[in-house]
């Protein structure tokens, strides 16, 4: 199955129809937004099995992993918004100082308007629908652009959205980067993009022409530090799990290992055992290990295998785009595998002699989307204090994305702005400050020629 490009005429038509629909005020009522969230929830129940089957066909993703890392996260997000939307959307009363008398102050959350959501291929359900929840909740319209690299998923998502919403409110546009360029040439009130830093720069450049705000959820090389105080067996198991999810094709996957030199050999052996426990002696045979998305990505990853000494793994099969979880030792910090996000099941390992050295290594590089530290809590807190990352876990990996009540996003090269829960509502909203002043009282002190200025100065 291949994805066909949506026509330029359709793109222009749907952008214009959504613009008119938003201007009509149809999306503003909170009751309408809740109804649309419920429609999305019902649709996800209805289309859960076809989505899971499509994820299997495109990525060899098991139902269990599809549900855990994609579908359940969207379920949780929708339910969270349904529970809290009324309070989030309500006017916020704010205290007024004496200088504001006799005025009252409040903040209104108003929808930004017409939005564009561009999703990647690695978590094609979660990363398209989770932002959509925020758009609906805030009262926006949305054009959705799935990735063409997962054509079965893109097709099912199109059927699901077309079956659930009118396209003058929520619409799907399909195609390759030519379609992306056509979409980015249009004017939106917000562009929400998840993908690589390289493409993120292109999105930001296009958005700048119309001063369109952007949410960029990017990636980077997320370090995984294993200090000498770490519980090695548990650390190895959790790290192996985090790298095995989606075959490492996760924006917050532990990208490379920084292991204290005193525990290196013990950790390597435990990591080997952990991968074997999760995936068996023949990972290619298990249904729980995802395949690489494309031949191009496969060839890039295989090219990394000669960037160090293979401690375990190293097997691959191009016909299935399968790459075995592989640990690389004796890796130079200047090697290609250490210059760009790996996005695959290859793990370069470097060592350090003290925590300060590990901190220095991390801070000399671009800010990552995630940082993982295994060791004592006190040292971990110091590492978090001294470094910058989009999110972090101490003695765990990945799990900071699972709490819909916490913001998720990048910083610096790994992205800008955040979403999930109320942050999703906020990012699709404009918070408008409003002052309401009675006309029954009109205190003269603010008018020229500023009588009683010495008293006014004290009040200010």
N, C-alpha and C positions, 0 to 999 in steps of 0.2 A: 504494500500500500504506500502511495506517495501523497503528499499534501499538495493541493493545487493552490496557486496564488489567488487570493481574492482580487477582484478587478479594482482598478483605480477609481472607476465610477462608483462602485459600491462603497469604497472607503470614504470618498467625498460625501456621498449621499447619507451614510450613516452618521458621520461626524455632524453634518448639518441638522439631521433629524433629532439627534440627541441634544444638540444645542437648543433647538426650539422646545423640546420636551422639558429640559431643565428650566428654561425661562418661563414656562407655563406655571411653574410652582408645584407641579404634581408630586415631586419627591420630597417636599419640605415637611409634610406632616409625619410625626413620629409613628402614628398608627400605621401609615402606609409603609414606612421603613420596616417595622416589625413584621408586617404581612409578607414583605419581600424576603426578609431573613427566614421566615418560616417556610416560604416557597423553596428557598435554597436548601434548607435543612431537609425538606421532604424529597427534593430532587436528589440529594446526595444519598438518601436511603434507597431511592428507586434505582439509581444508576451505580450503586456501590459495586455490584458484581461485574457489570460491563467494564467499569474503570479498572478493577483489579485484574480482569482478564487482559485488558489492553496493556497494563503495566507488565504483565508476564510476557506478552508477545514482544513488546518493544525492548524491555530491559532484563527479562528473566527474573523479575522481582516476584518473590513468593507472596501469596495472599497475606501471610502473617506480617511480613515486612511492609507490604503496601498499606495494610490497615494501621499498623503501629506508627509508621513514619509519615503517612500522608493523610489517609481518610479520617482517622480518629482525631488528628490535630485540627482538621477543619470542623468536624463535629463539635469539638470542645470550644473552638473560637466562636462559632455561631451561637451556641448555647450561652456562652458568656455575654455576648452582645445582647441577646434577647433578655437576659436577666437584668442587665444594668443600663440599657439604652435610655430608658426614661430619665434616670438620674443624670447620666452623662449629658443628655441634650437639654436639660433644664437650665434656665438662666442662673448664673452664679452671682449671688449678692456679695458685694465687697464693701468693707468699711470705708467711710468717708471721713477725712480729716476736717477740722474746723474751718479751714480755708475753703472747703467745698460747700459749706452751708449756703443755701438750703437744698443742696442737690443730693440725689441718690445715685449710686454707682452699681453697675452690673456688667458681667461679661456674657455675651451670647456666642454660642457655637453655631456658625452657619456653614453649610456645605461649600466647598471650593467650586464645585460645578461639574464640568465635563472632564473625565479622567481617562487615562490610557494606562493599562497594566500589561507589561511585557514579561512573560515568564520563561524560564530556562527549561531544559530537558531533564535535569537530574531528579527533581521532585516535581514533576509536571502538573500534578493535581494540587498538592498543597500550595505550591508557590504561585499558582494562578488564582485559586479560590480563596485562600486566606486574605490576600489584599482586597479581593472583591467584597468580603464580609465588611471590611472597614469602609469601603466606598458606599455600600448600601446603607450601613449604619449611620454614616454621616449625612446621607441624603444626596449623594452624587449619582451621576450616570457613569457608565464605564464601557469602554471598548477593550476586549480581552484579546491578547495575542499569544497563543500557545507556541511552543517550539515545534518546528517541522521535523526535528530529529527523532521525535517519538510520534510517528504519524497515526498509529492506532489510538493512542491516548488523545491526541488532538482531535481525531474524528469523533470519539465518544464524547469529549467535552463539548464539541460543537452541537451534537445532538441534544445533550443535556441542557445546554443554555438555550438553544432554540426552542426546546420543549417547555421551558420554564418561564422565559421572559420575552417581552416584545423587544425588537432590536433598537427601537428608539429610546430604550432605557438601558438594557444590557445587551451587548452584541459581541460576537466572536468574529475576528478577522484572521484568516489563515495565510501562511506563505513563508517565503525565505527573507533574506535581508533586504531585497528590493521592496518588499511590503513594509518592512520596518522603516526604511527610508521614506516611503510614501506617508506612513503614519506620522513619523517625526516631523515631516514638513507641514503637518496640520497644526492648528493652534489648540492646545488643551489648557485646562486650569491646574492640572497636576499630571506628571508622568511618574509612574511607579515601575522601576526596572530592577529585575534580578538577573545577574549574569556576571561576566568577567569585568575587571577594572578597565581593560582595553575598550570594550563596548560601552562601559559606563561613561567613559570620557566622550564617546561619540554622542551618546544620549544627552549628556550635559551641554555639549556644544550646540546641538540642535535646539535644545530647550532655551538656551540663552538668547536666541534670536527673538523669542517672544516673552522673555523674562518669565518663563514657566517654571514653577518650583518643581523639584525632582526629589524622589526618594530612590536612593541607589543602594541596593543590597548586593554587595560584590563578594569578595573572597580574600584570597591571599594565603600565605604560608603560616598556618596556625601551629605554633610550637607546642610540643608536649615534653615538659621537663620532669624527669624522674630523679629525685634527689636521693641521697644515701639513707635518709630516714624513712623512705617509702615502704609501705607494705607491698613487697615485690610481687607476690602471687596475685593479689587482688588487682594491683596496678596493671599487671600484664593482661589479665583477663578483661578488664574494662577497656584498656587501650586497644586490644585486639578486636573487641566488639565494635568499638568506634570506627576502626579502620575497615572492618568487614562490611559495615552497613553500606549498601549501595555500591559495594566494591570500591570504597574510598571515594566515590564520586559525590561527595558531600561538601558543601562550602565550609562547613565547620568540622570536617574530619581532621583528626590530628595529622598534620602534614609531614612533620619530621620530628625525630626524637633527639632530645638532649639528655643524656644519661650520665649520672655521676660515675666517674671512672672506677671507683671502689666497688660498685655493684654491677658493672657492665655485664660480665659473663653470666652471673646468676640471672640477671634480668633477661638476657638474650635467650637463655634456656627456657625460662618461664613463659616468655612471649611465644616461643616455638610451640610449647605445650598448649598454650591458650588458643592459638589459631587452630591447632589440630583438634582440640576439644570442641570448638565451635563449628568447624567445617569438615572434620574428618580427615583421614589420610589422603583422600582424593577429592579436593574441593570442587573439581570440575563435575563430579557426580552428584553433589548435593543440590537440592532445589533452593537452598537458602543463600546462594551466592550469585549476585547480579553479574551480568556481562557488561563489557565496555560498550559505550553507546554507538561508536562508529569506527570504521576502518582507520580514519585519520587519527582519532584519539588513541586507538590501539597502537598504531605505528609510533606515535609520539611516546607513549609509555614504554614500549619495548626498547626504544632508543635509550631510556634511562638505565637499563639493566647493566650497561658496561661502565656506569659512573662510580662503581665501587665494587667491593668484594661481596658476593652473595653468601650470606650466612645460612639462609634457608629460603625455600621457594625458588623462583626463577623460571618455573614452567609456564608455557603459554600455548594457545591454539588459536591461530588466526581465523580458522573456519567458524569457530564459535565466538570469537572475540573474547576469549577467556584468558585471564592472567592470574596466576597463582599469587597469593599474598607473599611478598618478598621483602626480606630485610637486607639492606645494603650497609656494609661496614666500610671503614676507611674511606669515607666520602669527604672530598674537599669542599669547603664552603663556597668555592667558586665554580663547582661543577654545575652543569645545566640543571640537574635534578634539584639543586638548591637555589635556583634563580627564578623559578616560576612555580605557580601552584601545581601540584602533582595531579590531583583529581583522579586518583587511581590507587590500586592496592600495593603500591611500592613505598617502602619505609626507609629513608636514609637515617642512619644513626651517627650522631656525633657525641663526643664526651666532653665533660667539664670537670674541673678539679675543685671548684667551690661555687656557691650559689651566685656570688657576685659576677663570676665569669659568665654564667648562664644569662643573667640579667643583661649584661653588656652585649652579649650576642643578639638577644632579642631586640633591644632598643636601638641597635645600629641598623636595623632593617625596617621595612615598611610596617605600619601598624596592622596586625592581623585581625581577622574577624573573630577569632577565638584564641584563648590561651589556656593551656591545661598544666596544672602543677600537681605532682604527687610527692608528698613528704609531710612534714609537720605543719600544722595549721599556722603557727607563728611565722615560719619561713614563707609559707604560701601567701599569707597576708602581706608580708614585706615585698614579695615578688609582684603582687597585684598593685601595691602602692607605687612601685618603681617603674612599672611598665604600663603601656596603654594598649587596649584591645577592645573589640566590639563587645565581647562578653567573655566569661571565664568560668572554669570549674576548678575547685580544689579537690583532689583525689577522685575525680570523675571526668568523663568526657561527654560531650553532646547534650547532656540533660538540661542545660540552661535554656534550650529552645522549647522544652516540653511544657513549661509553665506559662499558660496563656495570660497570667496576671503580671508577667514581667516583660519589659520591652526587649525587643530583639532587633539588632542593627549593627552596622559597622562604624568605623571611625577612620578618618584619613583615607588611605588607599583602599580600605576594605568597605567603604561606603559612607553614607550620610543619612541621618534621620533613623527612626526606629518605628516598629509596629508591634502588633499583638495586643489584644485586650483594649483597654482605653487608649493606649498609644495609637492603635489603628484608627479609632474614632477621631482622635485629635489630628492625625497626620492628613486626613482627608477633609479637615475642617479649618475654617479661619475663626480665631477667637477674637471677637469684636468687642471692644470696650465701649460702653454706652453710659452717658451721664444724662439724667433726667432732672430738670430744674423747674420748680414751681414758678409761676408768674405772679403769684399772690404776694410774694416778697421779693424786693429787688434792692439788695444792699449796695450802697453807692461806693464802697471803698475800692472796688476794682477799676472804677472809671477815672479818666483824667479829670482834674489834675492831681489825682492820688492824694486826697486829703487823709490825714491820719496815717501817713506812710510809716512812721516809726512803729506804730502799733501793728500795722500789716506785716512789717518785716519780722516782728517777733512771732507772728502766727505762721509765717512761711518757714 
